[in-house]
Amino acid sequence: EVQLVESGGGLVQAGGSLKLSCAASGFEFSSSIMKWMRQAPGKGLEWVSTIVADGGRAYTESVEGRFTISRDNVKNMLYLQMNNLKPEDTAVYFCEIAYRPASRGRGTQVTVSS
């Protein structure tokens, strides 16, 4: 059974940092393309970042230069380091396997106060 469990969210002031983690199990993590998504209050789901098996990365423009996606293929973990957080980053953050939206975890809440 595919399982993705996010953690690391919380309340932080603008300009602060958080590191999100996603524990993966039940599939071949090391060869999977992984994504971070987010959903802000009252808004739709938004793509944040993608990392491919060999470490290649992509980011949505609004987080470029502030967020860093990474993975540990030994521990089956996905990470999102978020620096210089802004109030508009407030959202529930989810990890998921690319092209498999049903794999999405329950998410972790990130709240950035101004």
N, CA, C and O atoms as a GROMACS GRO file, in nm:
protein
  456
    1GLU      N    1   0.083  -0.120   0.000
    1GLU     CA    2   0.000   0.000   0.000
    1GLU      C    3   0.087   0.125   0.000
    1GLU      O    4   0.176   0.141   0.084
    2VAL      N    5   0.059   0.213  -0.096
    2VAL     CA    6   0.132   0.340  -0.103
    2VAL      C    7   0.093   0.426   0.017
    2VAL      O    8  -0.025   0.443   0.047
    3GLN      N    9   0.194   0.480   0.084
    3GLN     CA   10   0.168   0.571   0.195
    3GLN      C   11   0.267   0.687   0.192
    3GLN      O   12   0.387   0.667   0.178
    4LEU      N   13   0.214   0.808   0.204
    4LEU     CA   14   0.294   0.929   0.213
    4LEU      C   15   0.247   1.007   0.335
    4LEU      O   16   0.129   1.040   0.347
    5VAL      N   17   0.339   1.037   0.426
    5VAL     CA   18   0.304   1.105   0.550
    5VAL      C   19   0.389   1.230   0.564
    5VAL      O   20   0.511   1.222   0.580
    6GLU      N   21   0.324   1.346   0.558
    6GLU     CA   22   0.392   1.474   0.570
    6GLU      C   23   0.403   1.517   0.716
    6GLU      O   24   0.318   1.483   0.799
    7SER      N   25   0.509   1.592   0.746
    7SER     CA   26   0.528   1.648   0.879
    7SER      C   27   0.616   1.771   0.870
    7SER      O   28   0.675   1.798   0.765
    8GLY      N   29   0.624   1.845   0.979
    8GLY     CA   30   0.715   1.958   0.986
    8GLY      C   31   0.651   2.094   0.973
    8GLY      O   32   0.719   2.196   0.984
    9GLY      N   33   0.520   2.098   0.951
    9GLY     CA   34   0.453   2.226   0.941
    9GLY      C   35   0.442   2.295   1.075
    9GLY      O   36   0.478   2.239   1.178
   10GLY      N   37   0.393   2.418   1.072
   10GLY     CA   38   0.377   2.493   1.196
   10GLY      C   39   0.349   2.639   1.169
   10GLY      O   40   0.320   2.679   1.057
   11LEU      N   41   0.357   2.717   1.276
   11LEU     CA   42   0.335   2.862   1.269
   11LEU      C   43   0.470   2.932   1.275
   11LEU      O   44   0.550   2.905   1.364
   12VAL      N   45   0.495   3.020   1.181
   12VAL     CA   46   0.622   3.090   1.175
   12VAL      C   47   0.598   3.234   1.131
   12VAL      O   48   0.502   3.263   1.060
   13GLN      N   49   0.684   3.324   1.175
   13GLN     CA   50   0.674   3.463   1.132
   13GLN      C   51   0.729   3.480   0.992
   13GLN      O   52   0.814   3.403   0.947
   14ALA      N   53   0.681   3.582   0.925
   14ALA     CA   54   0.734   3.614   0.793
   14ALA      C   55   0.886   3.630   0.801
   14ALA      O   56   0.939   3.691   0.894
   15GLY      N   57   0.955   3.573   0.701
   15GLY     CA   58   1.100   3.575   0.701
   15GLY      C   59   1.163   3.453   0.765
   15GLY      O   60   1.284   3.432   0.754
   16GLY      N   61   1.083   3.374   0.831
   16GLY     CA   62   1.132   3.255   0.899
   16GLY      C   63   1.146   3.136   0.805
   16GLY      O   64   1.123   3.146   0.684
   17SER      N   65   1.184   3.022   0.864
   17SER     CA   66   1.209   2.901   0.787
   17SER      C   67   1.138   2.781   0.848
   17SER      O   68   1.114   2.775   0.969
   18LEU      N   69   1.107   2.686   0.764
   18LEU     CA   70   1.054   2.556   0.806
   18LEU      C   71   1.108   2.451   0.711
   18LEU      O   72   1.138   2.480   0.595
   19LYS      N   73   1.122   2.328   0.761
   19LYS     CA   74   1.159   2.216   0.674
   19LYS      C   75   1.052   2.110   0.684
   19LYS      O   76   1.029   2.053   0.791
   20LEU      N   77   0.987   2.083   0.573
   20LEU     CA   78   0.885   1.979   0.567
   20LEU      C   79   0.949   1.846   0.530
   20LEU      O   80   1.046   1.841   0.455
   21SER      N   81   0.892   1.739   0.582
   21SER     CA   82   0.936   1.604   0.551
   21SER      C   83   0.818   1.521   0.503
   21SER      O   84   0.704   1.546   0.540
   22CYS      N   85   0.848   1.424   0.419
   22CYS     CA   86   0.746   1.331   0.370
   22CYS      C   87   0.805   1.191   0.374
   22CYS      O   88   0.901   1.161   0.303
   23ALA      N   89   0.747   1.106   0.457
   23ALA     CA   90   0.792   0.967   0.469
   23ALA      C   91   0.714   0.882   0.370
   23ALA      O   92   0.591   0.880   0.371
   24ALA      N   93   0.787   0.810   0.284
   24ALA     CA   94   0.725   0.732   0.177
   24ALA      C   95   0.741   0.583   0.202
   24ALA      O   96   0.844   0.539   0.252
   25SER      N   97   0.639   0.507   0.167
   25SER     CA   98   0.646   0.362   0.178
   25SER      C   99   0.547   0.298   0.082
   25SER      O  100   0.451   0.362   0.038
   26GLY      N  101   0.570   0.172   0.050
   26GLY     CA  102   0.477   0.096  -0.032
   26GLY      C  103   0.498   0.106  -0.182
   26GLY      O  104   0.416   0.055  -0.259
   27PHE      N  105   0.606   0.171  -0.225
   27PHE     CA  106   0.636   0.180  -0.369
   27PHE      C  107   0.785   0.204  -0.385
   27PHE      O  108   0.857   0.225  -0.287
   28GLU      N  109   0.831   0.201  -0.512
   28GLU     CA  110   0.973   0.217  -0.541
   28GLU      C  111   1.007   0.365  -0.540
   28GLU      O  112   1.006   0.431  -0.644
   29PHE      N  113   1.038   0.418  -0.422
   29PHE     CA  114   1.061   0.561  -0.405
   29PHE      C  115   1.178   0.612  -0.488
   29PHE      O  116   1.168   0.718  -0.551
   30SER      N  117   1.288   0.539  -0.489
   30SER     CA  118   1.410   0.590  -0.550
   30SER      C  119   1.394   0.619  -0.699
   30SER      O  120   1.466   0.702  -0.753
   31SER      N  121   1.302   0.552  -0.766
   31SER     CA  122   1.284   0.572  -0.910
   31SER      C  123   1.162   0.659  -0.942
   31SER      O  124   1.129   0.679  -1.059
   32SER      N  125   1.097   0.710  -0.839
   32SER     CA  126   0.974   0.787  -0.860
   32SER      C  127   1.000   0.937  -0.866
   32SER      O  128   1.085   0.990  -0.794
   33ILE      N  129   0.925   1.003  -0.954
   33ILE     CA  130   0.923   1.149  -0.957
   33ILE      C  131   0.829   1.193  -0.844
   33ILE      O  132   0.716   1.145  -0.833
   34MET      N  133   0.876   1.285  -0.761
   34MET     CA  134   0.798   1.328  -0.645
   34MET      C  135   0.768   1.477  -0.652
   34MET      O  136   0.846   1.556  -0.707
   35LYS      N  137   0.656   1.514  -0.596
   35LYS     CA  138   0.611   1.653  -0.601
   35LYS      C  139   0.567   1.702  -0.464
   35LYS      O  140   0.523   1.624  -0.380
   36TRP      N  141   0.579   1.832  -0.443
   36TRP     CA  142   0.512   1.902  -0.334
   36TRP      C  143   0.403   1.988  -0.396
   36TRP      O  144   0.424   2.056  -0.496
   37MET      N  145   0.287   1.982  -0.334
   37MET     CA  146   0.172   2.062  -0.373
   37MET      C  147   0.128   2.141  -0.250
   37MET      O  148   0.168   2.109  -0.138
   38ARG      N  149   0.046   2.244  -0.271
   38ARG     CA  150  -0.010   2.316  -0.156
   38ARG      C  151  -0.148   2.368  -0.190
   38ARG      O  152  -0.183   2.387  -0.306
   39GLN      N  153  -0.226   2.390  -0.085
   39GLN     CA  154  -0.358   2.445  -0.102
   39GLN      C  155  -0.380   2.552   0.004
   39GLN      O  156  -0.387   2.523   0.124
   40ALA      N  157  -0.391   2.675  -0.041
   40ALA     CA  158  -0.414   2.788   0.048
   40ALA      C  159  -0.564   2.794   0.083
   40ALA      O  160  -0.646   2.740   0.010
   41PRO      N  161  -0.598   2.860   0.193
   41PRO     CA  162  -0.738   2.870   0.233
   41PRO      C  163  -0.825   2.929   0.122
   41PRO      O  164  -0.796   3.038   0.071
   42GLY      N  165  -0.930   2.860   0.084
   42GLY     CA  166  -1.023   2.909  -0.016
   42GLY      C  167  -0.973   2.904  -0.159
   42GLY      O  168  -1.037   2.958  -0.249
   43LYS      N  169  -0.859   2.840  -0.181
   43LYS     CA  170  -0.801   2.834  -0.316
   43LYS      C  171  -0.782   2.689  -0.361
   43LYS      O  172  -0.796   2.596  -0.282
   44GLY      N  173  -0.750   2.673  -0.488
   44GLY     CA  174  -0.729   2.541  -0.543
   44GLY      C  175  -0.590   2.487  -0.513
   44GLY      O  176  -0.506   2.556  -0.456
   45LEU      N  177  -0.570   2.364  -0.553
   45LEU     CA  178  -0.441   2.299  -0.532
   45LEU      C  179  -0.337   2.361  -0.626
   45LEU      O  180  -0.365   2.383  -0.744
   46GLU      N  181  -0.219   2.388  -0.573
   46GLU     CA  182  -0.113   2.452  -0.651
   46GLU      C  183   0.013   2.367  -0.648
   46GLU      O  184   0.054   2.319  -0.542
   47TRP      N  185   0.075   2.348  -0.764
   47TRP     CA  186   0.204   2.279  -0.770
   47TRP      C  187   0.312   2.370  -0.713
   47TRP      O  188   0.316   2.489  -0.742
   48VAL      N  189   0.401   2.312  -0.630
   48VAL     CA  190   0.511   2.388  -0.570
   48VAL      C  191   0.645   2.347  -0.630
   48VAL      O  192   0.722   2.433  -0.673
   49SER      N  193   0.673   2.218  -0.632
   49SER     CA  194   0.805   2.174  -0.673
   49SER      C  195   0.802   2.026  -0.711
   49SER      O  196   0.718   1.949  -0.664
   50THR      N  197   0.896   1.989  -0.798
   50THR     CA  198   0.913   1.850  -0.842
   50THR      C  199   1.059   1.812  -0.837
   50THR      O  200   1.147   1.894  -0.865
   51ILE      N  201   1.086   1.687  -0.800
   51ILE     CA  202   1.221   1.634  -0.805
   51ILE      C  203   1.215   1.498  -0.873
   51ILE      O  204   1.132   1.414  -0.840
   52VAL      N  205   1.305   1.478  -0.970
   52VAL     CA  206   1.310   1.351  -1.041
   52VAL      C  207   1.410   1.258  -0.974
   52VAL      O  208   1.479   1.297  -0.879
   53ALA      N  209   1.419   1.137  -1.025
   53ALA     CA  210   1.498   1.035  -0.958
   53ALA      C  211   1.645   1.073  -0.945
   53ALA      O  212   1.709   1.043  -0.844
   54ASP      N  213   1.699   1.139  -1.050
   54ASP     CA  214   1.842   1.171  -1.046
   54ASP      C  215   1.870   1.305  -0.978
   54ASP      O  216   1.984   1.353  -0.979
   55GLY      N  217   1.766   1.366  -0.919
   55GLY     CA  218   1.785   1.489  -0.843
   55GLY      C  219   1.750   1.617  -0.916
   55GLY      O  220   1.755   1.724  -0.856
   56GLY      N  221   1.716   1.610  -1.044
   56GLY     CA  222   1.674   1.729  -1.116
   56GLY      C  223   1.551   1.790  -1.052
   56GLY      O  224   1.463   1.718  -1.006
   57ARG      N  225   1.545   1.925  -1.047
   57ARG     CA  226   1.440   1.993  -0.972
   57ARG      C  227   1.374   2.102  -1.052
   57ARG      O  228   1.433   2.157  -1.146
   58ALA      N  229   1.251   2.132  -1.015
   58ALA     CA  230   1.179   2.245  -1.074
   58ALA      C  231   1.090   2.305  -0.966
   58ALA      O  232   1.044   2.237  -0.875
   59TYR      N  233   1.067   2.437  -0.979
   59TYR     CA  234   0.989   2.511  -0.880
   59TYR      C  235   0.890   2.604  -0.948
   59TYR      O  236   0.914   2.653  -1.058
   60THR      N  237   0.779   2.627  -0.881
   60THR     CA  238   0.691   2.732  -0.928
   60THR      C  239   0.761   2.866  -0.904
   60THR      O  240   0.841   2.879  -0.812
   61GLU      N  241   0.729   2.963  -0.987
   61GLU     CA  242   0.804   3.089  -0.986
   61GLU      C  243   0.800   3.159  -0.850
   61GLU      O  244   0.898   3.221  -0.809
   62SER      N  245   0.688   3.149  -0.781
   62SER     CA  246   0.672   3.225  -0.657
   62SER      C  247   0.762   3.175  -0.543
   62SER      O  248   0.781   3.246  -0.445
   63VAL      N  249   0.817   3.055  -0.555
   63VAL     CA  250   0.902   3.002  -0.448
   63VAL      C  251   1.047   2.986  -0.493
   63VAL      O  252   1.133   2.952  -0.412
   64GLU      N  253   1.074   3.009  -0.621
   64GLU     CA  254   1.210   2.995  -0.675
   64GLU      C  255   1.307   3.081  -0.593
   64GLU      O  256   1.282   3.199  -0.570
   65GLY      N  257   1.417   3.020  -0.550
   65GLY     CA  258   1.518   3.092  -0.474
   65GLY      C  259   1.493   3.094  -0.324
   65GLY      O  260   1.580   3.134  -0.247
   66ARG      N  261   1.374   3.051  -0.282
   66ARG     CA  262   1.342   3.047  -0.138
   66ARG      C  263   1.322   2.904  -0.088
   66ARG      O  264   1.354   2.873   0.027
   67PHE      N  265   1.270   2.818  -0.172
   67PHE     CA  266   1.243   2.679  -0.134
   67PHE      C  267   1.343   2.587  -0.202
   67PHE      O  268   1.389   2.614  -0.313
   68THR      N  269   1.376   2.476  -0.134
   68THR     CA  270   1.464   2.375  -0.192
   68THR      C  271   1.404   2.237  -0.166
   68THR      O  272   1.379   2.199  -0.052
   69ILE      N  273   1.380   2.164  -0.274
   69ILE     CA  274   1.330   2.027  -0.263
   69ILE      C  275   1.450   1.932  -0.265
   69ILE      O  276   1.547   1.955  -0.336
   70SER      N  277   1.440   1.826  -0.185
   70SER     CA  278   1.547   1.728  -0.184
   70SER      C  279   1.489   1.592  -0.148
   70SER      O  280   1.373   1.581  -0.107
   71ARG      N  281   1.571   1.488  -0.164
   71ARG     CA  282   1.526   1.354  -0.135
   71ARG      C  283   1.639   1.271  -0.079
   71ARG      O  284   1.756   1.296  -0.107
   72ASP      N  285   1.604   1.171   0.001
   72ASP     CA  286   1.699   1.073   0.053
   72ASP      C  287   1.646   0.936   0.010
   72ASP      O  288   1.552   0.884   0.069
   73ASN      N  289   1.707   0.881  -0.093
   73ASN     CA  290   1.658   0.755  -0.148
   73ASN      C  291   1.693   0.633  -0.062
   73ASN      O  292   1.641   0.524  -0.086
   74VAL      N  293   1.777   0.651   0.038
   74VAL     CA  294   1.807   0.543   0.132
   74VAL      C  295   1.699   0.538   0.240
   74VAL      O  296   1.652   0.430   0.278
   75LYS      N  297   1.661   0.655   0.288
   75LYS     CA  298   1.560   0.663   0.394
   75LYS      C  299   1.418   0.673   0.339
   75LYS      O  300   1.322   0.673   0.416
   76ASN      N  301   1.403   0.681   0.207
   76ASN     CA  302   1.271   0.699   0.145
   76ASN      C  303   1.201   0.824   0.199
   76ASN      O  304   1.086   0.820   0.241
   77MET      N  305   1.275   0.935   0.196
   77MET     CA  306   1.222   1.060   0.248
   77MET      C  307   1.231   1.170   0.142
   77MET      O  308   1.326   1.178   0.065
   78LEU      N  309   1.129   1.254   0.142
   78LEU     CA  310   1.123   1.374   0.057
   78LEU      C  311   1.120   1.493   0.150
   78LEU      O  312   1.058   1.489   0.256
   79TYR      N  313   1.189   1.601   0.111
   79TYR     CA  314   1.197   1.719   0.196
   79TYR      C  315   1.165   1.846   0.117
   79TYR      O  316   1.176   1.851  -0.006
   80LEU      N  317   1.125   1.948   0.191
   80LEU     CA  318   1.108   2.081   0.133
   80LEU      C  319   1.158   2.182   0.236
   80LEU      O  320   1.092   2.207   0.337
   81GLN      N  321   1.274   2.238   0.208
   81GLN     CA  322   1.329   2.345   0.293
   81GLN      C  323   1.271   2.478   0.246
   81GLN      O  324   1.288   2.515   0.130
   82MET      N  325   1.205   2.548   0.335
   82MET     CA  326   1.138   2.672   0.300
   82MET      C  327   1.201   2.786   0.380
   82MET      O  328   1.193   2.788   0.502
   83ASN      N  329   1.263   2.879   0.309
   83ASN     CA  330   1.327   2.995   0.371
   83ASN      C  331   1.256   3.123   0.330
   83ASN      O  332   1.181   3.126   0.232
   84ASN      N  333   1.280   3.230   0.408
   84ASN     CA  334   1.220   3.359   0.379
   84ASN      C  335   1.069   3.345   0.351
   84ASN      O  336   1.019   3.394   0.250
   85LEU      N  337   1.002   3.279   0.440
   85LEU     CA  338   0.859   3.253   0.422
   85LEU      C  339   0.778   3.382   0.422
   85LEU      O  340   0.810   3.478   0.492
   86LYS      N  341   0.672   3.381   0.342
   86LYS     CA  342   0.583   3.496   0.328
   86LYS      C  343   0.441   3.455   0.368
   86LYS      O  344   0.407   3.337   0.361
   87PRO      N  345   0.359   3.551   0.408
   87PRO     CA  346   0.220   3.517   0.445
   87PRO      C  347   0.147   3.443   0.334
   87PRO      O  348   0.062   3.358   0.362
   88GLU      N  349   0.179   3.473   0.209
   88GLU     CA  350   0.113   3.405   0.097
   88GLU      C  351   0.156   3.260   0.080
   88GLU      O  352   0.100   3.188  -0.003
   89ASP      N  353   0.255   3.215   0.158
   89ASP     CA  354   0.294   3.074   0.158
   89ASP      C  355   0.205   2.992   0.251
   89ASP      O  356   0.215   2.869   0.254
   90THR      N  357   0.118   3.059   0.327
   90THR     CA  358   0.027   2.987   0.417
   90THR      C  359  -0.061   2.892   0.338
   90THR      O  360  -0.131   2.932   0.245
   91ALA      N  361  -0.057   2.764   0.376
   91ALA     CA  362  -0.130   2.661   0.302
   91ALA      C  363  -0.111   2.527   0.372
   91ALA      O  364  -0.028   2.513   0.462
   92VAL      N  365  -0.190   2.430   0.328
   92VAL     CA  366  -0.161   2.291   0.363
   92VAL      C  367  -0.071   2.236   0.253
   92VAL      O  368  -0.102   2.248   0.135
   93TYR      N  369   0.039   2.176   0.292
   93TYR     CA  370   0.138   2.124   0.198
   93TYR      C  371   0.127   1.971   0.192
   93TYR      O  372   0.118   1.903   0.294
   94PHE      N  373   0.127   1.921   0.069
   94PHE     CA  374   0.112   1.778   0.044
   94PHE      C  375   0.229   1.727  -0.039
   94PHE      O  376   0.283   1.801  -0.122
   95CYS      N  377   0.269   1.603  -0.019
   95CYS     CA  378   0.360   1.538  -0.112
   95CYS      C  379   0.280   1.434  -0.189
   95CYS      O  380   0.182   1.379  -0.140
   96GLU      N  381   0.324   1.408  -0.311
   96GLU     CA  382   0.258   1.306  -0.392
   96GLU      C  383   0.352   1.252  -0.498
   96GLU      O  384   0.452   1.315  -0.533
   97ILE      N  385   0.320   1.135  -0.548
   97ILE     CA  386   0.395   1.075  -0.659
   97ILE      C  387   0.343   1.140  -0.786
   97ILE      O  388   0.222   1.153  -0.806
   98ALA      N  389   0.434   1.182  -0.874
   98ALA     CA  390   0.392   1.246  -0.998
   98ALA      C  391   0.301   1.153  -1.078
   98ALA      O  392   0.324   1.032  -1.084
   99TYR      N  393   0.200   1.210  -1.137
   99TYR     CA  394   0.100   1.139  -1.221
   99TYR      C  395   0.012   1.044  -1.141
   99TYR      O  396  -0.063   0.966  -1.199
  100ARG      N  397   0.021   1.050  -1.009
  100ARG     CA  398  -0.062   0.966  -0.922
  100ARG      C  399  -0.122   1.050  -0.811
  100ARG      O  400  -0.084   1.037  -0.695
  101PRO      N  401  -0.215   1.138  -0.846
  101PRO     CA  402  -0.273   1.228  -0.745
  101PRO      C  403  -0.341   1.156  -0.630
  101PRO      O  404  -0.354   1.212  -0.521
  102ALA      N  405  -0.384   1.033  -0.653
  102ALA     CA  406  -0.447   0.958  -0.544
  102ALA      C  407  -0.348   0.920  -0.435
  102ALA      O  408  -0.387   0.878  -0.327
  103SER      N  409  -0.218   0.935  -0.465
  103SER     CA  410  -0.116   0.901  -0.366
  103SER      C  411  -0.096   1.010  -0.262
  103SER      O  412  -0.029   0.988  -0.161
  104ARG      N  413  -0.152   1.126  -0.286
  104ARG     CA  414  -0.129   1.242  -0.200
  104ARG      C  415  -0.154   1.211  -0.053
  104ARG      O  416  -0.253   1.145  -0.019
  105GLY      N  417  -0.064   1.260   0.035
  105GLY     CA  418  -0.081   1.242   0.178
  105GLY      C  419  -0.187   1.334   0.235
  105GLY      O  420  -0.256   1.404   0.161
  106ARG      N  421  -0.200   1.333   0.368
  106ARG     CA  422  -0.300   1.416   0.433
  106ARG      C  423  -0.256   1.561   0.450
  106ARG      O  424  -0.338   1.649   0.476
  107GLY      N  425  -0.128   1.585   0.435
  107GLY     CA  426  -0.079   1.721   0.438
  107GLY      C  427  -0.033   1.768   0.574
  107GLY      O  428  -0.061   1.707   0.677
  108THR      N  429   0.040   1.880   0.573
  108THR     CA  430   0.085   1.945   0.695
  108THR      C  431   0.061   2.095   0.680
  108THR      O  432   0.090   2.153   0.576
  109GLN      N  433   0.008   2.157   0.784
  109GLN     CA  434  -0.031   2.297   0.778
  109GLN      C  435   0.089   2.388   0.802
  109GLN      O  436   0.165   2.370   0.897
  110VAL      N  437   0.106   2.484   0.714
  110VAL     CA  438   0.207   2.589   0.730
  110VAL      C  439   0.134   2.722   0.739
  110VAL      O  440   0.057   2.758   0.650
  111THR      N  441   0.159   2.794   0.846
  111THR     CA  442   0.097   2.925   0.866
  111THR      C  443   0.206   3.029   0.887
  111THR      O  444   0.289   3.016   0.977
  112VAL      N  445   0.206   3.132   0.803
  112VAL     CA  446   0.307   3.237   0.811
  112VAL      C  447   0.238   3.366   0.852
  112VAL      O  448   0.151   3.417   0.781
  113SER      N  449   0.278   3.418   0.965
  113SER     CA  450   0.217   3.541   1.014
  113SER      C  451   0.298   3.662   0.969
  113SER      O  452   0.420   3.655   0.954
  114SER      N  453   0.228   3.772   0.949
  114SER     CA  454   0.296   3.893   0.901
  114SER      C  455   0.345   3.978   1.017
  114SER      O  456   0.405   4.084   0.995
   0.00000   0.00000   0.00000
